[in-house]
């Protein structure tokens, strides 16, 4: 019975792992973080919240306990309710069929189904301008630069 190279390498990996040795190409796994809980009275918690001055309580306690030896944590920024609502409105504006409708109007004008009077052209231009203003206002409210002002 002959064994293939693939079977031999898998067997070697198994034996190495069984002996507790690590393979050269195997990366050690990151150590899991272990939570630690502590019970506080309401007064103690309120005092810590005041001392934290807006920082998350866990960050403040970690800094106080470990000082400069505290490992930095990723800060997660949760969008405010206003930003979430504005983002939703901007998404709805993007998903609306306004651009498609304007394209259909332009196509109908090109084939002569719609007679383009100066008044109708002005109304279409006003609608486009209004849509652009809404989009720019939403982007500005979300903190993005206005359209056309590069990085």
C-alpha positions in Angstrom: 0.0 0.0 0.0 1.5 3.3 -1.1 0.6 6.6 0.3 0.2 9.8 -1.7 2.2 12.9 -0.9 -1.0 14.6 0.2 -1.8 11.8 2.7 1.8 11.9 4.0 1.8 15.6 4.6 -1.6 15.4 6.4 -0.3 12.6 8.6 2.8 14.7 9.4 0.6 17.6 10.3 -1.5 15.4 12.6 1.5 13.9 14.3 3.1 17.3 14.8 -0.1 18.7 16.3 -0.5 15.7 18.5 3.0 16.2 19.9 2.1 19.8 20.7 4.6 21.2 18.2 3.6 24.0 15.7 4.3 23.8 12.0 6.4 26.5 10.5 3.6 27.8 8.3 0.9 27.7 11.0 0.2 31.1 12.6 -0.5 31.2 16.3 -4.1 32.1 16.9 -4.8 35.5 18.5 -5.5 35.2 22.2 -9.2 35.6 23.0 -10.2 38.5 25.1 -11.7 37.6 28.4 -14.5 39.7 29.9 -14.3 40.7 33.5 -17.4 41.9 35.4 -17.6 43.9 38.6 -20.6 44.8 40.6 -21.0 48.5 41.7 -23.5 50.3 43.7 -25.5 53.0 41.9 -23.4 55.7 43.6 -20.1 54.1 42.6 -21.2 53.8 39.0 -22.5 57.4 38.9 -19.1 58.6 40.3 -17.2 56.7 37.7 -19.5 58.0 34.9 -18.8 61.6 36.1 -15.0 60.9 36.3 -15.1 59.4 32.8 -16.2 62.7 31.3 -18.0 61.2 28.3 -15.7 58.3 27.7 -17.2 54.8 27.7 -17.0 53.5 31.2 -15.1 50.4 30.2 -12.4 52.5 28.5 -12.1 54.8 31.6 -11.9 51.9 34.0 -9.3 50.1 31.8 -7.2 53.3 31.7 -7.4 53.8 35.5 -6.5 50.1 36.2 -3.7 49.6 33.7 -2.5 53.2 33.1 -0.1 53.4 30.2 -0.1 49.6 29.8 -3.7 49.5 28.6 -4.0 48.2 25.1 -5.6 50.7 22.8 -9.1 49.8 21.6 -10.9 50.5 18.4 -13.3 53.3 18.8 -16.7 52.7 17.2 -18.6 55.7 16.1 -22.3 55.2 16.2 -24.2 57.6 13.9 -26.6 59.9 15.5 -30.3 59.5 14.9 -30.2 62.5 12.7 -27.4 61.1 10.5 -29.2 57.8 10.3 -32.4 59.5 9.2 -30.6 61.7 6.7 -28.7 58.7 5.3 -32.0 57.0 4.8 -33.5 60.0 3.0 -30.5 60.2 0.8 -30.8 56.5 0.0 -34.5 57.0 -0.8 -33.6 59.9 -3.1 -31.0 57.7 -4.9 -33.5 54.8 -5.2 -36.3 57.0 -6.5 -37.2 56.8 -10.2 -36.6 60.5 -10.7 -33.6 60.1 -13.0 -35.3 57.4 -15.0 -38.4 59.5 -15.3 -36.4 62.5 -16.6 -34.7 60.1 -19.1 -38.1 59.0 -20.3 -39.2 62.6 -20.8 -36.0 63.3 -22.7 -36.5 60.3 -24.9 -40.2 61.3 -25.6 -39.0 64.8 -26.5 -36.4 63.4 -28.9 -39.0 61.2 -30.8 -41.5 64.1 -30.8 -44.1 62.6 -28.5 -43.8 65.6 -26.2 -43.8 69.1 -27.5 -41.1 71.0 -25.6 -42.3 74.5 -25.0 -40.0 77.0 -23.3 -42.2 76.7 -20.2 -41.9 72.9 -20.1 -38.1 73.2 -20.5 -37.9 75.6 -17.6 -40.0 73.3 -15.4 -37.7 70.3 -16.2 -34.6 72.4 -15.4 -36.2 73.6 -12.2 -37.0 70.0 -11.2 -33.4 69.0 -11.9 -32.1 71.9 -9.9 -34.4 71.1 -7.0 -33.2 67.5 -7.0 -29.5 68.6 -7.0 -30.2 71.0 -4.2 -31.8 68.3 -2.1 -28.9 65.9 -2.8 -26.3 68.5 -1.9 -28.1 69.6 1.3 -28.4 65.9 2.4 -24.7 65.3 1.7 -23.7 68.5 3.5 -25.8 67.6 6.5 -24.0 64.2 6.6 -20.6 66.0 6.6 -19.7 65.2 3.0 -18.2 67.9 0.7 -20.5 69.5 -1.8 -20.6 67.9 -5.3 -17.9 69.2 -7.6 -15.5 70.3 -4.8 -12.8 67.5 -5.2 -10.8 66.2 -2.2 
